[in-house]
C-alpha cells in the first residue's frame, strides 16, 4: 500500500482529453450511494476501494456503525485546515484498518464534545508527505540524468493554455466591473453636478465592460480554433521539455517509503507511553541519530544493539519501552542467524 504516496511519474502531462473514458467502476459500486458505502464498508466499499486502488484512485467513506470506541487516551488535539482556509482544533486519532481480506485503509476518528466518535475511512495516504519530504527528502532530485521524450506523446498545447489563462483573467475582471456597475447608484435629490459625475462614472464602467466583453469574445473564438493537445514534436522549440529519468528515483523513493512505514509503526507503539503523541516522530529521529554499541554474540546467536542514553529520563523510558516491543518480535538480522536484542547501554 505504500505506493499510494509516490508522486506520479509521467513522460508528459497529457491533461484531460475530450472523449477520455472515466475510471472504470464496478457496476455494483456504481449503483451504491455514499450512504450505502458507509452502512456496510466491508461488503460494499471493499470491492469498490480495491477496484479504484488498482487504478491508483484514492477513495473515502465513513464508518456509520462503530463496533467499539477507541480509548480516549489515543486522541490528541490537532489543528485542521478546512477547505476554505479556516483552521480549527479538534481531537483526532488514527489507526490502520483492514476492510475485508486485502484492503488496507486509514481510519481517522474525531472525538466530539458529547463523547461520540466519528470515523472516516480513506485510501489516501498523502497526509504523511510533509514529514517524508522534510526528513527523508523524497522530493529531492537524485540526479540530473534525462530520459527520452516520446515524440508522438500528446501534451497540452501551450497556446491553448495561454488562452485559457487570458479568458479566466478577463472573466474575473468583467465580474468585478459588473459588480461595481451594479453597486453604483445615484443619491436621491442629487444636484446637477452629482448627476453628471454619476453618469460619467456609469459610462466609464460601461465602456470598460464592453471592452472586456469584446476581448473575451476574441479569446474564446481563438480558443475554439486552437487544438487542446498537440504532439510533443509539434511544440515550439522553446516549449519542448526533456523528462528526467525516473528509474533511480523510483528505487530510492521505494527505500525511503519502507523507512517511513517502519517509522510510522514505531511511532504508533510509542503513542502508548508518551503524553504527547505529536512528539513520537521527534523522539524516533533522536533515537536514530544517537550512538549505539553493536555487540555480536555467535554463541548465544544474538546481535545486541546497546543504545546510549538520550537527553532526559522520559525519553530513556520511552526508548526502553520501544526496545521491549522490538525484542518481542525476535527479529533475525538479515543474512545471519543472529537475533536482534535492543537495550540501553546501562542495562
N, C-alpha and C positions, 0 to 999 in steps of 0.2 A: 504493500500500500504506500510505501514511501515515495513511489514515483509520482504521486499526485502533486507534490510541491515542485517538481522540476520545471523550470522555465521552458516553454516550448521552443524547439529548435526547428526553424523553417529556412529553406533556401530563399524564399521570398515571401513577402506579405501579400497574399493574394487578395485579401479583403473579401467581403460578401459579393457574390455574383448573382445576377438575375437568373433564376432557374435552378440555383443550388438547392439540393434536396435538404430538408431539415433532418436533424438527427433521428435515426431510426429508433422508434419506441415500441416496445411490445404492445400488442393490441389490448391486453388486459390492463396494462399501465395507462394506456391512452384513455380508457374508459373510467379510470379511477379519478376521483376528486381528491382535493387536499384533505378533506375530512376523512375519507376512507383510508388514505395513506396514514393519517395519524391514528385512526382507530385500531388498525392491526398491522403494525410495521413489519412483523415477521412474515406474515402471509402475503402482503401486497407490496410493501416498499422494497423487500429484499430482491425479488427478480428485477424490479424496475431499476434499483440502485446498481445491481450487478450489470445490467444491460448498459446503463449510462456510463458506468465505470470503464467498461470495455472500450467506450468511445471517448474516454477521458473527459467526461462531463460531470461536474460536482453536483450533488443533489442535497436537498434539505427538507426535512419534515419535522413534525413534532410528535412527542410521545404523549398520547391522550390519557392513557391509564397507566400509572406508575405502579409497579408491583410492590416496591418498597422505597421508603425515603432514604436518602444518603445521610450520614451523620452530619450534624450542623457544623462540627469542627472542620469539615472539609471545605466549607465555604469561606472565601476571602473577598473583601471588598475590592472591586476593580473599577477603573474609570473606563466607561464605554462611550465611544463616539457614535452618535445617532446619524442617520442618513443625511440630515440637513445641517450637520456640523455641531449640534449641541452635544455637550459632554455631561454624562450623568454617572453617579456612583451606584453600584448595585452589587450585592453579594453573589458571587458565582463560584461554581465548582466544575471540574471537567474530568471525565474518565474516557477510556476506550471501551466501546461496546460492540458486541458481535450480533449482527442480525442474521438469524438462521445459521447456516453452516459456514459460510465463507465470505460474508460481507462485513468488513471492519469499518466502524464509523466513530466519529467523535460524538460524545454526548455531553452537552453543556447544560447545566441546570442553574436556574435562578431561584434564590430563596426570597419569597415575598414577605411583606410585613406581617401577614397573618400566619406565617409558618409553613405555607404551602410551597411546593417545589414545582417549577415549570421546566419542562425538558425539551431541548432541541437536539435533533439528530442530523448529522451532516457528514458528507464525504469530502468536504472542503478542508484540507489540511494546510491552507495557506497561512493561517494565523501565526505559525512559528517562523515565518520567513524573516521577520525583522531580526530575531535573535540569531538565526542562521547566517544572515548577511553580515551582522555585526561581528560575530565571534568566529564564524567558520569561513567567511569571505567567499560564500558560494556565488556571489555575483561578480567576482573579480575575474578578469581575463587571465587565463592560464598561459597563453602565448599569443602571438600575433600571426600565426600561420593561417593562411587563407585557403578557402576551398574553391571549387569551380562552380560558377553560376550556370544554371540551366537557361540557355538562350531562348528556349521555347516557353519558359515559365510565364504565366500570366500574372502581371503585377498591376497595382493601382496606377492609373495614368496620372503623372504629376500635374498635368494641365487640368484634368478633371478635379483633382484635389484642391488646386488653387481656386478654381471657380466655385467649388463648394464653400471654401472659406470666405470668398467675396460675397456670396449670396447670404451666408449666415450673418456676416457683418452688416450688410445693407438691411436685412430684415430686422436686426436688432436696433439699428439707428432709426429706421422707419417707425418701429413700435414706440420708441421713446418720443419721437417727434409727434406722433399721433396722440400720445398721452398728454404732451404739453398743449397741443392744439385743443384737445377736449377740455383741459382744465382752465384754459384761458377764457374768462368771462368778463363782460363789461359791467362795471359797477352801476348800480341804479343812480338815477339823477346825475349822470355824467355830464361834464361840460364839453364844449366843442373840442377843446384841445385833447381831453381824455379820450373822446370818441375817435379822434384822428389817430392817436397813439395806439389805441386798441386795434383799429382797422389795419394799421401798418404792421403791428406785431402778428396779427392773424394772417395777413397777406404774405409776410416773410416766411412764416411757418408753412403756409400752404405751398409756397414756391419750393421750399426745401423738400417737402414731402413729395411733390411732383417729380423733382429731380431724382430723388431716391427711388421712386417707383419706376422711372424711366431706366435708371441704371440697373435696377433689379430685373426688369423685363429683358434687358440686353444680356445680362449674365445668364439668366435662365434659358434664353434662346441659344446662347453659345454652349451651355451645358448639354442641351439636347443633341447638339451636333458633335459633341466630343465623346469618344468612346470611354467607358468607365475603366476598362482594363486594356492593356497592351502587352505585347510580348517584351521580354527583357531586352532582346536585341533591338527593338524599335525605340527604346528610350533614348533621349538625347545623351550625348557622351558625358555631359556633366552630371546627369541624373543616374547613371549606371553605378551599381554598387557590387562589391565582391563579398560574398558571405565569409565569415570566419569558419575555419574547420572545427566542427563540434565534437569530434571523436574523443580527444583527450579530455576536454572539459566535462563531457558526459561521464567518463570514467571517474574522474576526480570528484565530481559532484555526487556520484553514487557512494563513494567512500565517505564523503562529508555527511551525506544523509544517514548512512548507517551510524556514524558517530553521533549525529543529532538524536536519532531514535534511541540509542543506548543512553545518552544523557537524559532524555525525557523519561525513560524507565527508572533511572536512578533518582531523578527529581521527584517522581511520583512516590517512591519509597520514603524519601526524606521528609515529605509533607506530613508524615505521621508523627514526627518528633519535633518539627520546627514550628515555632509560634507564628511566624510569618512565612506563608508558602511562597511569597514572591522572592524570598532570599535563597531558595533552594539552588537555582542555577548559579548564582554568585558563589555560593559555598562550593559547589561542584567545580567551578573554574579554579577556585583557590586550591582545592584538593589536587586537581590535575597539575597545577603548577608547583606543588610542594614536593620537596625531595623525598625519596624513599629508598630504602635498602632492599636489594633483591638477594634472597638467601635460598639457593637451591639445596635440596637435601635428597639425593638419589636413594638413600637407604629408606627414608620414610616416604619417598615418592611425592614430595611436596616442593612447591616454589613459594616461599613466603615473601610477601610484599609488606615491609615494615614502614609505615608512613610516619614521617616526622610530625611533631605536634604543630597544630595550627595556631592562629592568633589569639584564641581565647578558649576557655573551658567549654562553653556551649558548642563551639564548632568541633572540639575534640569529641564531645559526647555524640554529636550527630555523625561524625566520621566513624566512631566506634559502632554505632547502630548500623550504619551502611555496611561496614565490614562484616558484621554478623549476618546481614541479609545476603551478601555475596558469598560468604563461606557456606551458607546453607545450600547453595546451588551445586557445590562440589565440582566446579568447572575445571577441566583439564586444559593446561596450556597447549595451544595447537602445536602439533609436531613432536610432542613429548608425551610421557606418561606421568608428568608432574601435576599434582592437583594444586590449584592456586589457593593460598591462605593469606587473608588480609588482616592486619592488626596495626596498632600504633607501636612505635619503637620501644616505649616504656613497658610494654606488656610482655 
